Amino acid sequence: MPPPNNNVNQIDDTGGPQAWFNSLPLITRYWFGLAFLTTCAANFGIVSPLKLIYLWDNIYENFEIWRFVSPFLFIGKFDFNTLMALYMLVSFSQRYEMEPYNTGAGGGTADYAAALMFGAASIFATYPLVGMVMKVPPIFGRTLTFFVIYTWSKRHPAAPASIWGIQMKAIHLPFAYLGLSVLMGNMYSDLLHGIAVGHLFYFLVDVVPIVYGKDVIHTPQFL
């Protein structure tokens, strides 16, 4: 998967990586940091990847409730696609966190948290259905990332974006990545899953209020 040619906050020349990391928005900082650490831990043998993937039977029978979170933090084995997935996570997560859909909290971090909660719950709910149609991995880091990318592209459809120097509007970016993944022979079912869940979210927060005059999704008060 090729890296996007979008600017991420540049590393501070004086502060280094720590200053760059601390400059990330709150949710992006913790999601990226935990994803990086979890992926490293699994690849270095500190924890077994089998302990991190989504297995409903283990959750139900053995009360392994961490599996509700760990699939979103373990990106996969160390390879080019995993590195690019981490890059895309931090790049697009911070972009959307800075200007998310306003679902009741003024378009801030709380609204982004609510969007991620919706995305994660929807991914869990639809995973068995998607699995009946195509093979999907039991890890959801890239799935949730593409949920964010698609939602960002709908929130800012005219924003500039590019892949390998090819300029395009943000609205076309998720499908450009999807097409490249197919052409390169990489797994793309998780990308499709994320795009589908992202479209559902977009429909509920943007289309339904305009067409039907109803606000379906509201950011919880505790956020």
Secondary structure, 3 states (H helix, E strand, C coil): CCCECCCCCCCECCCHHHHHHHHCCHHHHHHHHHHHHHHHHHHCCCCCHHHCCCCHHHHHHHCCHHHHCHHHCCCCCCCHHHHHHHHHHHHHHHHHHHCCCCCCCCCCHHHHHHHHHHHHHHHHHHHHHHHCCCCCCCCCHHHHHHHHHHHHHHHCCCCEEEECCEEEEHHHHHHHHHHHHHHCCCCCHHHHHHHHHHHHHHHHHHHHHHHCCCCCCCCCCCC
